[in-house]
Amino acid sequence: MSVSAFIAKILDDALKRPAREPAPPFRLITVGGVRARPGVALDRPRALDALDDETLYGSENG
């Protein structure tokens, strides 16, 4: 089988597959409250690590 025939077959098979159902909506379930800690940006997960480290070991400046 040539490369172009192989690609044509793969594309043909992919186009014949039925469309997938959309994934159900995702809902984040949290524990112990509905809001994040003040000063923590959840889009920066390393900030959570730093806050935990400061809580456990103290800050670098103190």
Buried (B, 14 or more C-beta within 10 A) or exposed (E): EEEEEEEEEEEEEEEEEEEEEEEEEEEEEEEEEEEEEEEEEEEEEEBBEBEEEEEEEEEEEE
